[in-house]
Amino acid sequence: QRQLVESGGGLVQPGGSLRLSCAASGSSFSITTMGWYRQAPGLQRELVAVIAGGGSTYYGDSVKGRFTISRDNGKDTVYLQMNSLKPEDTAVYYCYADEVLARHWGQGTQVTVSS
């Protein structure tokens, strides 16, 4: 059984930075891809960033140039470095980890950027 534990959310001013972490425990199967979604009140869930086991990455258009996803495969941990934060980045951020037949989710962490 795998569990994902998120940390690093908080309240920041526009232009500030936060670093989110998501650590997976358990290793019954290999994790292939890890990433981050976010969901703001009244909006649909939005894919923020993805990183594959080999290191290839994808970013949503709204965060390109500001966010960086990275991964420590030895620890099954994914990070999201968020710079130049904007009020529209305010959301609950959820990490995920994919195995062959399952997607595991973190508990979510609140990121609030003041206006």
Secondary structure, DSSP 8 states (H G I E B T S, - for coil): --EEEEE--EEE-TT--EEEEEEEE--SS---EEEEEEE-TTS--EEEEEEETTS-EEE-TTTTTTEEEEEETTTTEEEEEE-S--GGG-EEEEEEEE-SS-EEE---EEEEE--
